[in-house]
Amino acid sequence: MSTSVNDLLVLGGGVTGLAIARLAARSGWPVVLAERDDIGHGASTATSHMLHGGLRYLEHGRFSLVREALSERMTVSRLAPSLARPTRFLVPLRKGDRVGPLRLRAALALYDLLAGRAAPSPYVMADARQALALEPGLEREGLRGAGVYSDVVMDDARLNIAVARDAQAAGARILTRTELVAARPDASRGTIHVELRERGSGEVTSLETRLIVNATGAWSDRTRATVLGMLQPGAPDPPRMLKPSRGTHLVYPALTQGHGLVTLAADGRVLFVVPFAGRSLVGTTEVEVQSPPSDADRRPHADEIRYLASEVARLVPAAARVHPIAVYAGVRPLAAAEEGVGEASREHRIAIDGALLTIVGGKYTTFRRMAEDLVVRAAALLKREVIPHDDYSDPLPLSLPDSASDEAFAEHAIQHEWARSLDDLVRRRSTRWLANDRGLSAARAMTPVLARALGWDASREKDEIDRFENALRDELMMLDRALATR
Ligand SMILES: Cc1cc2nc3c(=O)[nH]c(=O)nc-3n(C[C@H](O)[C@H](O)[C@H](O)COP(=O)(O)OP(=O)(O)OC[C@H]3O[C@@H](n4cnc5c(N)ncnc54)[C@H](O)[C@@H]3O)c2cc1C
């Protein structure tokens, strides 16, 4: 039993919870973060990989959201320059498009203006010939030209780990595969006695905290009800804060010469082709799911796969002859609103229920701002100070590069980055899952390292590699089946 009292227990190791733990720890507060699974197990490794203001939010008049996100685009790029790459995006213009050249030009000019000094390089308008010189694979029919502007492509998984390592370096204690099993208020001390269970070993850790932060993404409604049930037995369930939505991406061999593409799909949704790690990420969809999402809600559906494959082929015809190499999906923890999920606000919301603070919504891009907003509210409750971010002089700690040997990479990620499974290593610590063999040979080389470090016997080692191979086989079969009927 730990005797010191923590200021915060943060539940959830997505980018939001990690950033909250980081800012609180950098302000000198004692902080523990408990993630039920692995770091980045939720939406924070299922993104379009964009640090962006979101061109389409201009249409909805959300200028302050766009301005804030564009400013964060630059700050986060400075924090982790090797994980965030400025990239030129083309928005092709065709006859009969809902958005014509004048409107596109105005939107791109406004986007650059809102970025202020943070704009990597300004937009230009290209005619059809110039657009095809930049990206010869674009559909030629009806092409009138393109707007060309800048945004930033990031490595979402490794950015999570970098934020986690920075939080730890500042003193935060980070526990993965750990869940809250009990929380009891102690009115005399003004604290909460908490029990956390490590899911693998079943080991229970007891600690005391002044506040609990619920940053559990698409699971936040359930977590809020559960924790309030522990703190105030018999209290009615709180109203829902979430309107979660699934988004799916296909991964193709590179479809462009290195530019990103943005277009409006036939149904008016935005479609991105994002160049990442030598591949093209094609997304995304918006399908409202229940709160909390079921396992099926978190998996890509065949109609989403067919939709993305057919839309990308309208943009880059060669895509029709190329099979995607991967598919992934995640659930956005969108704040509940009257609108459909496509129009739902990407702004965040915070609810305070006594000693429990819940945060939902927001975007990956604005993780520092969300953390600041929450920690400032916690500071008011704790009568503590927040030390403002000094993110201009302190870059985040870096992992080993992808070029490190599989064995060295695994050793490092197990020792310093909380990796405990092949999925953690291949999918959430590196880009090995995008290799031609989808990380299979890396997984085979890494399994003995995991086994040695974690004390696995031969049968546990075999189970791990079998699990990895079976999941990969299932994913590829799902892709094949969905596209067989396209
Ligand atoms: C398809 C898609 C594309 C996106 N693209 C972009 C983009 O390009 N740019 C951008 O800025 N944003 C993007 N977003 C939004 C962004 O991903 C999310 O806003 C952000 O990652 C949410 O982070 P989070 O930490 O709040 O939630 P999550 O990342 O979901 O983290 C929540 C964590 O809580 C854990 N957890 C759940 N229950 C418990 C519990 N009881 N105890 C402890 N832990 C628990 C989960 O395992 C999970 O790790 C996208 C989202 C999706 C789904």
The ligand as an ORCA input file, in Angstrom:
! r2SCAN-3c Opt
* xyz 0 1
  C     -11.134      6.697    -37.779
  C     -10.593      7.850    -36.993
  C      -9.797      8.807    -37.619
  C      -9.308      9.876    -36.878
  N      -8.439     10.738    -37.480
  C      -7.929     11.767    -36.777
  C      -6.942     12.594    -37.363
  O      -6.463     12.333    -38.471
  N      -6.506     13.652    -36.647
  C      -6.997     13.943    -35.405
  O      -6.585     14.951    -34.833
  N      -7.896     13.136    -34.789
  C      -8.355     12.048    -35.440
  N      -9.238     11.195    -34.856
  C      -9.711     11.483    -33.493
  C      -8.731     10.973    -32.434
  O      -8.282      9.697    -32.758
  C      -9.384     10.909    -31.076
  O     -10.045     12.107    -30.794
  C      -8.357     10.670    -29.972
  O      -7.428      9.680    -30.344
  C      -9.084     10.230    -28.716
  O      -8.129      9.914    -27.734
  P      -8.620      9.436    -26.300
  O      -7.408      9.251    -25.477
  O      -9.650     10.389    -25.792
  O      -9.374      8.057    -26.567
  P      -8.744      6.636    -26.913
  O      -7.543      6.744    -27.749
  O      -9.845      5.780    -27.417
  O      -8.235      6.114    -25.495
  C      -9.085      5.632    -24.490
  C      -8.318      4.557    -23.744
  O      -9.035      4.197    -22.572
  C      -8.851      2.813    -22.351
  N      -9.902      2.361    -21.444
  C     -11.198      2.091    -21.733
  N     -11.868      1.766    -20.597
  C     -10.971      1.860    -19.585
  C     -11.055      1.679    -18.168
  N     -12.208      1.348    -17.574
  N      -9.939      1.845    -17.421
  C      -8.745      2.188    -18.008
  N      -8.622      2.372    -19.331
  C      -9.719      2.228    -20.112
  C      -8.885      2.203    -23.734
  O      -8.252      0.928    -23.771
  C      -8.142      3.265    -24.540
  O      -6.761      2.980    -24.654
  C      -9.683     10.045    -35.530
  C     -10.465      9.073    -34.899
  C     -10.886      7.963    -35.614
  C     -11.643      6.880    -34.911
*
